[in-house]
């Protein structure tokens, strides 16, 4: 890395990262929803790409940029092949262009201020507070407030409202200042978030499991690079232990659900998900049916895809419910269709997919699948080899790995500002590990100090 950046450049980069975060979750609607700061990132990206081409090449970032460009190209090709509307092709590009733009812009800022990630996450936490009152996300408006423009009260009553906001604020110390944050806080706070998620929400199980995974990783690694490398050496043993723990937690969940130990909504959800059987796969299929429906559809056009926001002409949702759903789900599905028919309305349903990997494969074909599959590989490689590359980023990358891994499979690519900084930092950390990018001296010295602290 070029380490000759002035203090003024570092501060300017930190300020821009703060602003990108602060206006990231605040969205406006222009046919589709987009974060305010994303607009500026998307405009700046082509200019910074041309300006920094030589640096991007030297730092090993070009392959990731070209992969992002390839997904955008696949979006256009798949859309034209499947005769998707121009609107949906552009909407698809709004999901693929960030794979290029965020890599270029965040690389430009982070190499000038490697600790600037803390300001990005501070800004993002503030953005989640700001958007309670103005520029709310389309998801929360549509889900909790039925599209109302005066939605603060309705959004605050949503089941996962506090989980998202509190996690962003309470995780900020170890995300931005991991080495300075007391280790006990970094361990106990994820556990507290897990308990809060399970106790207050029907949708908090994934957040709880991710938080417990984070706590385990930080207990094993601490703050020293030698312990982090020990984690890498024992990675596959730890994975096996994690799988055993997952089966045990599933058993605990089934016991708690069957004995009425969950909250009312969570108990109702448990009963619904276990009607067809109590195996881990059946629970997962009942709770994340969109992923399995999307993959089932993607297998019909695995190379070219169905085009962005594909319509369910093949009746994939009905087929899935027939094979794997329960009677109530199927009746509700048919009832909705019959209601629309009585109202004289045509039934148009998009193929459901609530997954980074599933949606990109479904919409853009094998290129979209390969992109996120490679990110999964990078994440596993980071935990297996590179976890000690940038110790100051441990609270983001290592502790955030369980949450991202879940999101890649079972969450949509809606909060791009949440996913893409993690992905870019993962790319930069890999190139630090490879020696293409050098850490600033003050970060090396800080890591050395915590390594040899008694």
HUJO-V195457 format. One record per run of one state. SS is the DSSP state (helix for helix, strand for strand, loop for the rest). FROM is the first residue (numbers start at 1). TO is the last residue. If there is no record, write none. Layout:
((SS,FROM,TO) (SS,FROM,TO))
//
This chain:
((loop,1,6) (helix,7,22) (loop,23,26) (strand,27,29) (loop,30,32) (strand,33,35) (helix,36,51) (loop,52,52) (helix,53,58) (loop,59,61) (helix,62,81) (loop,82,85) (helix,86,96) (loop,97,97) (helix,98,110) (loop,111,116) (helix,117,130) (loop,131,137) (helix,138,144) (loop,145,151) (helix,152,156) (loop,157,160) (helix,161,170) (loop,171,171) (helix,172,176) (loop,177,182) (helix,183,200) (loop,201,204) (helix,205,221) (loop,222,224) (helix,225,233) (loop,234,234) (helix,235,258) (loop,259,263) (helix,264,273) (loop,274,279) (helix,280,287) (loop,288,288) (helix,289,301) (loop,302,310) (strand,311,311) (loop,312,315) (helix,316,324) (loop,325,326) (helix,327,342) (loop,343,349) (strand,350,350) (loop,351,355) (helix,356,364) (loop,365,365) (helix,366,386) (loop,387,390) (helix,391,410) (loop,411,415) (helix,416,433) (loop,434,440) (helix,441,451) (loop,452,454))
//
